[in-house]
Structures are given as structure tokens and as C-alpha cells.
Amino acid sequence: MVENPRKQPKQRRSEATVEVILQATARILVDFGFEKLTTNRIADRAGVSVGSIYQYFPNKQAITTELIRRKRRKLLSGLKTALSQQGREPFAVTVDKLIRATIAHQWAWPQLSRALDRAQTFLPLADETRAFEQEMGAAILSFLEASNLPAKPEIARDMIAIVQAMIERASLAGETDKDALRDRVTGAVIRYLQPA
């Protein structure tokens, strides 16, 4: 069963406390991994009491799940913004916007993205993950259709895989030039979608 937050913060001070808890959790996940994550360690890193954590989250799984959900919402929002002008702008411009949105999302904290991907394996998020992947796939399918390209699920999956793999490999290699990476990824996607 997926653990959800106990209550939503309603005041600024409460929102700030939740943010501090989430940021501390993110740092611990990056530094030590999910296996070493504990509410005591989170409280210590966040500078709050364990009781404060339990006001908002029942356990470390719920905190990590909230981080994953936020990451996914942010990526989907970026993709939808990138696609907002599809069909009214050149194909290559929309591809470039999609790649920019994905790089900006992954590059914000690449170590956290990898840590959350690993943490997912410990959490009962299969249904949410499937829904997230379907929503991403639907966004890409709408782009393919608006671009008069074959709107096939396998093409959408390939496109997502190309983008994610290239960005992740660049991140692992320590690349810092986002523009050069964007040019390579955009070129790869365009060549895949329009090989002629």
C-alpha cells in the first residue's frame, strides 16, 4: 500500500517545515541511499523533531513517495508547456523545447533523479508509475500526431528512451555543457523521427 502524507500544510510555517523535511530527505538519499534513510536521520539533517516529521508523514516511504510525485509532476508540467504551441511552430522548434524541458528537469539535481529511481524499487508505486508513463507517452503521441508522424506507442517509448538515456549518460560522465548536450539529443531525436 502506498503511504501518503498525513496532512497537507496550510500555513507558511507548515509549508516551510515540509520543504525542509523533503530537502533533507533528498540530500540523504543522494548521500546514502534509501536503505540508510531513517526518520531520525531526516530529523537530524532537517533540524526538526521526529514528531514534526510524523505530523506530516507516517514514515520514510511516504516522504520519498512525495519527492517522486513532485519530480514527476514537474517533468509532466515542463513537457506540456513545451508542447503548448505544437502544430503552430516548426517541428524542430517543438523538439528543441521538449529536449530543453527534459534536460532542465534532469540537470537540476541529477544525483537525486538517480537516487529516486533506485528508491522506487522499494516502494509500491507500480500503478502510479504506469499511469505516469502513460501520461508521458500520451503527451509524446499527441506531439507525433500534430507533427504528421506515425503516432505509435513504440515510437513514443523509443523517443523517451533516447532522450533519457543520452541525458543520464552525459550526467554520469560529468558533462556540464547543456547546450552541446541539447544539440546532440535534439539531433538524435530528429534523425530517429525523420530518418530521411
N, C-alpha and C positions, 0 to 999 in steps of 0.2 A: 504494500500500500504506500502511495506517495504521501510524504509528510508535507503538509502545508503550514504556512505561518499561523501562529495562534491568533494574532490580531494585527490589523493594519494600523500603522502610526497615523494619528490625526493631527498632532501638533508638531510645530517645527522642531522642538527639542526631541520628541519621539522619533521623528524622521531622521534627525541627525544621529541619534543613537543607533538606529537600524543601519544607517550608512556606515558608521564606524565599525559595526559588527561585520557587515558584508566585506568591507575593505580589509579588515584584519583576517577574515576567513580566506580571502583571495590571496593575501601575502603568505599565509601558512600553507595553502595548497601549492603555491608555486615553490616555496622553500622546502617543504617536507612531504607533500603528497597527502592524499585523502586518508591513507592508513594512519598517519600520525596526527590527524586533525582531531582535536577534542574541544569540548565547550570550555574547559578550564584554560586551555592554550589560547582559544579565541578571546576569552575574557581578559586574560593577561595582556595579549597583544593590543586589544582594543581599549584597555584602560577602563573597563566596566566590570560590574559584578556578574557572576554567573546567573544570579537572579534576574538581572536586566536582560540577559540573553533569553532566559526562559519566559519572560513576559511576551516575547515576540516569536520565538522559535522553540519547538519542543525538543530539537536535537540538531546535531551537526548535519544530518541528511537534509533536513528542511532548509537550513541555511545554504547549503551547497546547491540544492534544487532551485532556490530563489536566484542564485547567481547564474545558473544555467538558463533559467527562464528569461532573465533580464538580457543576457547575451543574445539569446535567440530573438527576442522582441526587437532589440536594437538592429540586428542584422536584417530582419524582415522589413523593418521600417526604412532602412537605408536602401534596400533593393526596390521597394515600392516607390520611394522618392526618385530613384534613378530611372524607373520605368514610367514615371508620370507623364512624360512627353513622347513616349514611344508612338511611332506612326506619324508624328508631326515633326520629326527631326531625322537626319540621316542615320541609317543603321549603325555605322561606325561610331557615331556620337553616343548612341544609347549603349552600345557595348562598352565604350570607354567609361561611361557613368557607372555601369554595373561593376566594372573592374575596380574603379576608384572607391566605390562604396564598400566593396568586399575587402580591399587592401586596408582602407581606413579602419574598418572593423577589426580585422585580424591583427593589424600592426599596432593597435592601441596598447595591447599587452599580450604579445604572442605567447609568452610563457603561461599566462593564465588560460588562454584558449586551449593549450595542450593539457594543462592540469585539469581543466573542466572536462575535456574529452575523456581523460582517464578516469576521473571521478564518476562519470556517467555509468561506468560498468558496475559500480557498487550500488546504484540507485534504481528503483523500479520505475524507470521513465520510458519504457519501450513504447507505450501508447502515445505519450507526448512527443517522443522523438519521431515516430511515424507521422503524426499529424504535422509536426514542424517540417519534416522533409517533403510531405505532400504540398504544404503551403508554398515552400520554396520552389518545388517543381512546377506548381500551377503558375507562379509568377513568371518562371522562365518559359513555360509553354505559351503564355499569353504574349510574351516578347517574340517568340519564334513565329507565332501566328501573325502578329502585327507586322513582322518583317517579311512576310510571304515565304517563310521557310517551313519545311515539314515539322509540324508540331507533334513530335513523337516523344513519349516519356523517356525512351532510352537516349535520345539526343539531349534532352534537358539534363538527365543524370550525367551524361558524358561531359557536358559543358560545366556543370557544377564540380565534377571531379577534377577536370583540368585546372580550373581556377583555384580550388582549394589546395590541390597538390603542389602547384607551382608556388603559391604564396607560402605554404608551410615549408617547402624545401628551401626557399630563399631565406625565410626566417631562421631556420635551423643552421643555415650556412653563415648567418650573421650579416646578411646584406642590409644596407641602410639606405640605398638609393631607391626610393619609392617610384620615382618617375621611370627609371630604367626597367624596374620590375613591371610596372603598369604597361609599358610599351610591349614588353615580351609577352605578357599574359594576354593583352588585347590582340596582339598579332596571332598568337596561338589559337585563340577562340575564333577569330575571323577566318583563319585558314581552315579550321575544323568545320565551321558552319558554311563557308563559301569556298570550297577547295579549288574551284575553277578560277 
